[in-house]
Structures are given as structure tokens and as C-alpha cells.
Amino acid sequence: MDGKKAMKQCCKLVLAAAAGYGIYVCHGYRRIKDRQPLQIQKGAKQRLLAVETPYTAVSYNIGFGAYTPEFTFFMDGGRHAVAKSAQSVRRCVKGAGKAAAKLRPDFVMFQEVDLSATRSHHVNEYDLLNTCFLHYDHMFAVNYDSVYWLVPPWEPHGKSLSGMALFSAYPLHGAVRRKLPVASDWRKLLDLDRCYTMTSVSVENGKQCVLFHVHLSAYGHDQTVRRGQVDMLAKEMQRQRRLGNYVICGGDFNHDMCQNVEQEEQQHSWAHAFPRQWLPEGFSVAMDTIPKQKQRQMPYSTRKTDIPYDPLHSCLVTVDGFLISDNVICEEIQVVDTEYQYSDHNPVKLQFRLRSEK
């Protein structure tokens, strides 16, 4: 009898703990307010962008500093949710920063940059990246500030304060964070907050080059969310183009940016074909403007992390890249092969010029 009572008591405690955790998750859920102005840290030595001059932009998802080639992620069917150590995080973030700096970018956009997170041992990754780009303007936008997640049970992902960092060799103006639509039903508790940022750089002809930086949702087949995010981004890009500005949008789109995908039902939830038909007139995926044979020759920008990186067996997709307006000319776009030494992504490098317009 005592054993049965003890078992019942134990079950009650487990249920109470589960209920308490559920209340904590629901109470802790919040979305970051829309139209938040972002602080720009000054450091750029250059002045105005020139037309018909080559410039370089880089986008790089650094995977919160956890993804060594051996790291596998639980949401992909792997095992891990937390980086091996703080030392490993610092090595990966510094390595990613140096790899991007070596490309001598005029603009560089980093995603999955943690300020303080269980998964990255509370290393401030933004501070580490700053050391690689000393003479740049830079800004940071919080993408999500999550509650403490107790999944997976063998290695809880924990709490994450994470976002996106942008560095510019030219002075930035008027930075703002815009929140993107996410799931509105109970799934919102599992769907991380999402945003894009918008800022601009002055051009010698009196116009602005407007830079959008985005990290769209992953792990979802909800077309309503996908359509809502792309439509919101597209409308603002179109508005800026109608004002006569140049528009460049870079980041992790969590869609396959190449035009070589399989049937929709066979796609991963983070790699649906990018919906080119949802883009407004006058906008293109930068990759589409180069010959298809060169697209096929490029390395891929990310790996599925169900297994350690294996060039022969890992599932590889290009989800990172750039969208450009018709007055921005893509001279070259390249996925830089780092062999996934510092992240589950490779950096993508865009060389472009701004078309002279009267």
C-alpha cells in the first residue's frame, strides 16, 4: 500500500511540474514589438556609394557557434541541442568572422548570432564578430527571445536571446526592425519570433541603397506563414523601389534558392522552393541572373544536420542568398566552401554594382 501511495504521489508531482512548466511557457510567450528603431554603432571610414562601381555583400548564418562538422541537431533528427563548450563556440564564431572578413566585404549580414543563450554557453557572439570588423558601422536586431525549453530531455536547448548582425563599410542610416508574421494558433509557442531589418546607405546620385536583412521561419509547412512573411517583405521592397532607391535583401530565407528542387511533398520543411512568383515586378533572386551551369557548379550553402558532415552523404541545399531590384546588377554570386568548419552554413558572396539612372 505504501508503494502505491508513493507512486500516486510521484505522479501528482510530475503532473504538477508539467502543468507548472506549461503555465511558464504560455505566460513567457511574447512577440517583440514592431517598428523598433535600432541603434547603429559608428565606425565606417567610407562615405557615399558610387554608381557603376563593384561592391561586395556577404550573408552568413553562423549557427549560434555550435555547428562543428561533427555537430548534429535534434530538430533535424540528430542528437545535440547545445554546443560542445564555450571554447568551441568562441572558436567557431571567430572562425566564421575571419572567413567573412577575408572576403573583404563592403556589407556583411550574420544570422543566428547569440547575445546570451543556454545553447551557446552564454557567449556574446556579437562582441566576437565586432573584433573582425573594426572600421564598419554595425547594428544588431534581436530575432527572438525564447523561454527556457526543456527539449530534448537529454540536453535541454534552454533559453535563447539571439538575432542578426549587419556590418557596413559605409555609414548606415535609419535602421528599423520589422516583425514578420508567425503561426497564430497554439503552434506560436513552438514558432520562434521572426523579423527583418531595414537600413540604408547614401549613394552619390542622391538616392539610397536600402539593405534588407532577413531570417525567415524554418521547420514548418504552413503556407499561410510562408506567404505572409514573403509578401510583407516584398511589399516593403517594392515601396522602396518605387521611391527610386536601390534594394538589396540578404539573409537566410529557409527556402531552396536554386531552381532544382524535387516535388513539394518531398521537400524538407526548411527547404521549400523559393516562391519567385510572389516577388513583385522588378525583383529577382540574384542567383537567377547568372548562367544555370554556374549555379550547378557552386557548393551548397547549408547541410542537414541529422548526421555529421559528410560530403558524400549529407543532404545539402542552398537556402542563403540575395534578392535584388532591377537597378542592382549582379556581377557574380558565389557560395564560399568552408567545408562547414564553423557553422552548418557556408557564406554567400554577392558582387554587385548600382546601375546609373537619370
Secondary structure as UniProt FT lines:
FT   HELIX           2..28
FT   STRAND          36..37
FT   STRAND          40..41
FT   TURN            51..52
FT   STRAND          55..61
FT   HELIX           63..65
FT   TURN            69..70
FT   HELIX           74..76
FT   HELIX           86..101
FT   TURN            102..103
FT   STRAND          107..117
FT   HELIX           118..120
FT   TURN            121..122
FT   HELIX           125..130
FT   TURN            131..132
FT   TURN            134..135
FT   STRAND          137..145
FT   TURN            153..154
FT   STRAND          160..168
FT   STRAND          173..179
FT   HELIX           186..189
FT   STRAND          195..203
FT   TURN            204..205
FT   STRAND          208..215
FT   HELIX           223..242
FT   TURN            243..244
FT   STRAND          246..252
FT   STRAND          255..256
FT   HELIX           264..266
FT   TURN            269..270
FT   STRAND          272..273
FT   HELIX           276..278
FT   TURN            281..282
FT   STRAND          283..285
FT   HELIX           286..289
FT   HELIX           292..297
FT   STRAND          302..303
FT   TURN            305..306
FT   TURN            311..313
FT   STRAND          316..317
FT   STRAND          320..325
FT   TURN            326..327
FT   STRAND          328..335
FT   TURN            339..340
FT   STRAND          348..354
//
